[in-house]
Amino acid sequence: MVKLVNQIKRTIRTIQRLLQKRLAKNIDHLYEDSPYNQLMTELYKKEDYGKYQQYTQFRKSFEARVLKLTGTGYVRMLGALYYFNRFHNLFSLREACTDHTGLNSRMRFSLEIIDQYFGDAKKIYLTEHNTSYHKKLANSNQYDLVTSVYKPGDGLHQDLTNLTYPDNLFDLCLSFEDLEHIPDYQTVIKELYRVTKPGGNVLLSAPFIFENDKTLTRATIDEKGEITHLLTPEYHGDPVLPLGILCYYHFGWDLLDSFRNAGFKSVKVVTGYNIDKLILDTLLFIVAEK
């Protein structure tokens, strides 16, 4: 009986999604051809972002008009279908606005960065497995891709503070929304440096506050594993842990110094968006070259 009820629920959800897609609002009339439709730029210090206020204002104005018209749900723009989804009743354009592959704005912008900066990379390490992002990279057949999960006992388990890979192995290491969940994040950076080839790169995203020079510590953990919360606990979605995973840090500009101190010779922030592809919100990645 339980199986039958669950099957009925799945069928109803499938029908609802199909109807929502057919009724998706077309927002082409909100689009305008503008030099501010796309941005991808490099920042080396906090003050650099002020140079792009016209871009930021244009993007925010467009986002406001889209959300006023649509809220959440399916929309169509320039022939493509997108879904403004919620997660645990939270809504952020950085994590929402998925395309037909299930990739959100943040993920799709990272692919734009890879295309522009790392087209020659072959041996790639991705700190996730069996996700939409993993499948997107794997299906391209362009890379020698190594993936992992943090799940002791699993054959793909890797601890980012103590990787089992040899030195100088990867052309590119990809880590998205991992660093803030690891108390000893400095050791993670050192390990990423160790396994990256000379001339190779790390591309990483984590919660980052543009206005902050220093990293904000939200929680600490002692040698006994006891956690002290310095701010209201914040949990993020996790493919392995259904209840979510604790966020220890919101990083500031000193994160770039952590990469430099680990030995990386060139460290910068790459930020931007792409209205043409509904890649929206404040998107920011650390790019570090060994």
C-alpha positions as a Python dict, from the first residue, in 0.01 Angstrom:
ca = {
    (1, 'M'): (0, 0, 0),
    (2, 'V'): (283, 240, 90),
    (3, 'K'): (454, 173, -244),
    (4, 'L'): (130, 240, -428),
    (5, 'V'): (74, 569, -242),
    (6, 'N'): (432, 680, -316),
    (7, 'Q'): (390, 589, -682),
    (8, 'I'): (69, 793, -702),
    (9, 'K'): (247, 1090, -540),
    (10, 'R'): (534, 1066, -790),
    (11, 'T'): (289, 1048, -1078),
    (12, 'I'): (102, 1355, -952),
    (13, 'R'): (429, 1549, -917),
    (14, 'T'): (532, 1449, -1269),
    (15, 'I'): (200, 1565, -1412),
    (16, 'Q'): (226, 1893, -1219),
    (17, 'R'): (575, 1958, -1357),
    (18, 'L'): (462, 1887, -1712),
    (19, 'L'): (171, 2129, -1674),
    (20, 'Q'): (397, 2394, -1521),
    (21, 'K'): (637, 2362, -1812),
    (22, 'R'): (358, 2398, -2068),
    (23, 'L'): (230, 2705, -1885),
    (24, 'A'): (576, 2861, -1843),
    (25, 'K'): (571, 3238, -1882),
    (26, 'N'): (764, 3381, -2175),
    (27, 'I'): (978, 3670, -2056),
    (28, 'D'): (1139, 3765, -2386),
    (29, 'H'): (978, 4109, -2360),
    (30, 'L'): (1190, 4182, -2051),
    (31, 'Y'): (1509, 4124, -2246),
    (32, 'E'): (1697, 4413, -2400),
    (33, 'D'): (2010, 4416, -2608),
    (34, 'S'): (2268, 4593, -2393),
    (35, 'P'): (2646, 4603, -2341),
    (36, 'Y'): (2568, 4518, -1977),
    (37, 'N'): (2400, 4183, -2052),
    (38, 'Q'): (2716, 3988, -1974),
    (39, 'L'): (3007, 4029, -1738),
    (40, 'M'): (3310, 3816, -1660),
    (41, 'T'): (3592, 4001, -1492),
    (42, 'E'): (3885, 3953, -1257),
    (43, 'L'): (3913, 4116, -913),
    (44, 'Y'): (4227, 4128, -702),
    (45, 'K'): (4104, 4346, -417),
    (46, 'K'): (3775, 4460, -265),
    (47, 'E'): (3785, 4800, -432),
    (48, 'D'): (3796, 4648, -782),
    (49, 'Y'): (3428, 4555, -770),
    (50, 'G'): (3326, 4922, -756),
    (51, 'K'): (3434, 4960, -1118),
    (52, 'Y'): (3137, 4750, -1228),
    (53, 'Q'): (2848, 4926, -1055),
    (54, 'Q'): (2674, 4994, -1387),
    (55, 'Y'): (2677, 4621, -1461),
    (56, 'T'): (2555, 4539, -1112),
    (57, 'Q'): (2270, 4790, -1130),
    (58, 'F'): (2164, 4665, -1473),
    (59, 'R'): (2161, 4303, -1355),
    (60, 'K'): (1969, 4380, -1038),
    (61, 'S'): (1711, 4584, -1231),
    (62, 'F'): (1657, 4295, -1473),
    (63, 'E'): (1629, 4044, -1188),
    (64, 'A'): (1373, 4261, -1008),
    (65, 'R'): (1156, 4282, -1319),
    (66, 'V'): (1176, 3906, -1376),
    (67, 'L'): (1086, 3817, -1017),
    (68, 'K'): (802, 4070, -1004),
    (69, 'L'): (649, 3906, -1309),
    (70, 'T'): (720, 3541, -1233),
    (71, 'G'): (803, 3478, -868),
    (72, 'T'): (902, 3111, -874),
    (73, 'G'): (818, 2850, -1135),
    (74, 'Y'): (905, 2789, -1500),
    (75, 'V'): (988, 3064, -1747),
    (76, 'R'): (1102, 3077, -2108),
    (77, 'M'): (1352, 3320, -2249),
    (78, 'L'): (1516, 3324, -2592),
    (79, 'G'): (1378, 2977, -2660),
    (80, 'A'): (1515, 2811, -2345),
    (81, 'L'): (1325, 2682, -2041),
    (82, 'Y'): (1436, 2769, -1686),
    (83, 'Y'): (1302, 2688, -1342),
    (84, 'F'): (1311, 2933, -1050),
    (85, 'N'): (1315, 2679, -771),
    (86, 'R'): (1317, 2695, -393),
    (87, 'F'): (1522, 2483, -155),
    (88, 'H'): (1379, 2425, 194),
    (89, 'N'): (1161, 2733, 137),
    (90, 'L'): (1468, 2946, 64),
    (91, 'F'): (1511, 3128, -265),
    (92, 'S'): (1833, 3262, -410),
    (93, 'L'): (1900, 3330, -775),
    (94, 'R'): (2255, 3208, -717),
    (95, 'E'): (2125, 2861, -635),
    (96, 'A'): (1800, 2875, -831),
    (97, 'C'): (1727, 2938, -1196),
    (98, 'T'): (1813, 2590, -1322),
    (99, 'D'): (1822, 2503, -1689),
    (100, 'H'): (1713, 2176, -1856),
    (101, 'T'): (2025, 2000, -1722),
    (102, 'G'): (1938, 2087, -1361),
    (103, 'L'): (2234, 2323, -1321),
    (104, 'N'): (2177, 2646, -1131),
    (105, 'S'): (2322, 2990, -1199),
    (106, 'R'): (2636, 2928, -994),
    (107, 'M'): (2712, 2597, -1163),
    (108, 'R'): (2650, 2728, -1513),
    (109, 'F'): (2874, 3029, -1455),
    (110, 'S'): (3154, 2798, -1342),
    (111, 'L'): (3126, 2617, -1676),
    (112, 'E'): (3161, 2952, -1853),
    (113, 'I'): (3480, 3012, -1654),
    (114, 'I'): (3615, 2669, -1743),
    (115, 'D'): (3546, 2729, -2112),
    (116, 'Q'): (3719, 3068, -2106),
    (117, 'Y'): (4015, 2997, -1878),
    (118, 'F'): (4084, 2623, -1879),
    (119, 'G'): (4009, 2494, -2228),
    (120, 'D'): (4335, 2296, -2234),
    (121, 'A'): (4280, 2116, -1902),
    (122, 'K'): (4262, 1737, -1932),
    (123, 'K'): (4311, 1574, -1592),
    (124, 'I'): (4042, 1722, -1366),
    (125, 'Y'): (3949, 1653, -1004),
    (126, 'L'): (3591, 1727, -898),
    (127, 'T'): (3499, 1700, -530),
    (128, 'E'): (3155, 1551, -598),
    (129, 'H'): (3010, 1246, -770),
    (130, 'N'): (2689, 1145, -945),
    (131, 'T'): (2555, 1500, -943),
    (132, 'S'): (2412, 1696, -1235),
    (133, 'Y'): (2742, 1884, -1256),
    (134, 'H'): (2946, 1563, -1260),
    (135, 'K'): (2727, 1421, -1537),
    (136, 'K'): (2760, 1741, -1742),
    (137, 'L'): (3140, 1724, -1735),
    (138, 'A'): (3150, 1348, -1788),
    (139, 'N'): (2912, 1358, -2085),
    (140, 'S'): (3136, 1605, -2266),
    (141, 'N'): (3400, 1329, -2307),
    (142, 'Q'): (3654, 1611, -2301),
    (143, 'Y'): (3823, 1537, -1970),
    (144, 'D'): (3998, 1266, -1774),
    (145, 'L'): (3769, 1319, -1478),
    (146, 'V'): (3829, 1202, -1120),
    (147, 'T'): (3546, 1245, -867),
    (148, 'S'): (3505, 1184, -496),
    (149, 'V'): (3262, 1204, -204),
    (150, 'Y'): (3312, 1257, 166),
    (151, 'K'): (3165, 932, 294),
    (152, 'P'): (3395, 707, 499),
    (153, 'G'): (3371, 349, 379),
    (154, 'D'): (3270, 447, 26),
    (155, 'G'): (3512, 352, -250),
    (156, 'L'): (3518, 714, -368),
    (157, 'H'): (3573, 863, -23),
    (158, 'Q'): (3825, 1146, 2),
    (159, 'D'): (3902, 1371, 297),
    (160, 'L'): (3997, 1710, 152),
    (161, 'T'): (4235, 1767, 444),
    (162, 'N'): (4421, 1444, 360),
    (163, 'L'): (4381, 1348, -5),
    (164, 'T'): (4519, 1012, -119),
    (165, 'Y'): (4623, 1138, -465),
    (166, 'P'): (4991, 1183, -554),
    (167, 'D'): (5158, 1520, -592),
    (168, 'N'): (5123, 1727, -910),
    (169, 'L'): (4848, 1511, -1063),
    (170, 'F'): (4568, 1742, -1181),
    (171, 'D'): (4550, 2018, -1441),
    (172, 'L'): (4241, 2156, -1267),
    (173, 'C'): (4080, 2098, -927),
    (174, 'L'): (3714, 2192, -885),
    (175, 'S'): (3562, 2242, -541),
    (176, 'F'): (3221, 2402, -507),
    (177, 'E'): (3059, 2489, -172),
    (178, 'D'): (3289, 2257, 27),
    (179, 'L'): (3537, 2484, 201),
    (180, 'E'): (3291, 2653, 437),
    (181, 'H'): (3199, 2315, 587),
    (182, 'I'): (3554, 2214, 682),
    (183, 'P'): (3689, 2365, 1006),
    (184, 'D'): (4054, 2323, 899),
    (185, 'Y'): (4009, 2486, 560),
    (186, 'Q'): (4370, 2604, 549),
    (187, 'T'): (4485, 2242, 524),
    (188, 'V'): (4237, 2185, 241),
    (189, 'I'): (4400, 2467, 44),
    (190, 'K'): (4743, 2314, 105),
    (191, 'E'): (4621, 1975, -16),
    (192, 'L'): (4470, 2125, -331),
    (193, 'Y'): (4805, 2293, -396),
    (194, 'R'): (4989, 1963, -349),
    (195, 'V'): (4781, 1762, -598),
    (196, 'T'): (4767, 2038, -863),
    (197, 'K'): (5030, 2034, -1137),
    (198, 'P'): (5269, 2329, -1173),
    (199, 'G'): (5086, 2565, -1406),
    (200, 'G'): (4757, 2400, -1312),
    (201, 'N'): (4468, 2570, -1136),
    (202, 'V'): (4207, 2545, -865),
    (203, 'L'): (3856, 2678, -929),
    (204, 'L'): (3660, 2709, -608),
    (205, 'S'): (3339, 2864, -478),
    (206, 'A'): (3227, 2923, -121),
    (207, 'P'): (3013, 3182, 61),
    (208, 'F'): (3202, 3509, 13),
    (209, 'I'): (3114, 3852, 147),
    (210, 'F'): (3241, 4122, -90),
    (211, 'E'): (3242, 4385, 184),
    (212, 'N'): (3449, 4183, 434),
    (213, 'D'): (3827, 4198, 452),
    (214, 'K'): (3830, 3917, 708),
    (215, 'T'): (3659, 3580, 709),
    (216, 'L'): (3356, 3552, 937),
    (217, 'T'): (3370, 3246, 1164),
    (218, 'R'): (3020, 3118, 1237),
    (219, 'A'): (3116, 2811, 1443),
    (220, 'T'): (3420, 2634, 1586),
    (221, 'I'): (3493, 2274, 1681),
    (222, 'D'): (3738, 2151, 1945),
    (223, 'E'): (3953, 1839, 1964),
    (224, 'K'): (3667, 1645, 2123),
    (225, 'G'): (3437, 1727, 1834),
    (226, 'E'): (3226, 1966, 2039),
    (227, 'I'): (3086, 2253, 1832),
    (228, 'T'): (3053, 2609, 1960),
    (229, 'H'): (2814, 2827, 1761),
    (230, 'L'): (2924, 3190, 1745),
    (231, 'L'): (2628, 3284, 1526),
    (232, 'T'): (2291, 3129, 1449),
    (233, 'P'): (2365, 2784, 1301),
    (234, 'E'): (2348, 2775, 923),
    (235, 'Y'): (2303, 2446, 738),
    (236, 'H'): (2343, 2392, 366),
    (237, 'G'): (2199, 2122, 144),
    (238, 'D'): (2422, 1819, 92),
    (239, 'P'): (2381, 1524, -150),
    (240, 'V'): (2517, 1280, 111),
    (241, 'L'): (2363, 1420, 431),
    (242, 'P'): (1985, 1468, 394),
    (243, 'L'): (1965, 1693, 703),
    (244, 'G'): (2223, 1932, 563),
    (245, 'I'): (2576, 2025, 669),
    (246, 'L'): (2693, 2297, 908),
    (247, 'C'): (2853, 2611, 765),
    (248, 'Y'): (3158, 2723, 968),
    (249, 'Y'): (3264, 3024, 760),
    (250, 'H'): (3157, 3308, 535),
    (251, 'F'): (3481, 3408, 369),
    (252, 'G'): (3632, 3751, 311),
    (253, 'W'): (3918, 3879, 100),
    (254, 'D'): (4175, 3720, 330),
    (255, 'L'): (4081, 3388, 166),
    (256, 'L'): (4295, 3496, -132),
    (257, 'D'): (4590, 3537, 105),
    (258, 'S'): (4536, 3182, 231),
    (259, 'F'): (4583, 3054, -123),
    (260, 'R'): (4892, 3273, -172),
    (261, 'N'): (5041, 3155, 156),
    (262, 'A'): (4989, 2794, 45),
    (263, 'G'): (5216, 2863, -255),
    (264, 'F'): (4981, 2957, -538),
    (265, 'K'): (5155, 3216, -755),
    (266, 'S'): (4844, 3385, -898),
    (267, 'V'): (4516, 3420, -708),
    (268, 'K'): (4211, 3622, -813),
    (269, 'V'): (3836, 3640, -795),
    (270, 'V'): (3639, 3587, -1115),
    (271, 'T'): (3290, 3731, -1100),
    (272, 'G'): (3007, 3800, -1343),
    (273, 'Y'): (2674, 3689, -1482),
    (274, 'N'): (2504, 3626, -1817),
    (275, 'I'): (2151, 3758, -1864),
    (276, 'D'): (2129, 3596, -2209),
    (277, 'K'): (2140, 3255, -2035),
    (278, 'L'): (1967, 3360, -1712),
    (279, 'I'): (2291, 3312, -1516),
    (280, 'L'): (2199, 3557, -1243),
    (281, 'D'): (2288, 3696, -898),
    (282, 'T'): (2629, 3780, -751),
    (283, 'L'): (2849, 3495, -871),
    (284, 'L'): (3205, 3468, -749),
    (285, 'F'): (3483, 3211, -784),
    (286, 'I'): (3840, 3186, -660),
    (287, 'V'): (4090, 3105, -937),
    (288, 'A'): (4434, 3004, -810),
    (289, 'E'): (4726, 2906, -1036),
    (290, 'K'): (5011, 2693, -903),
}
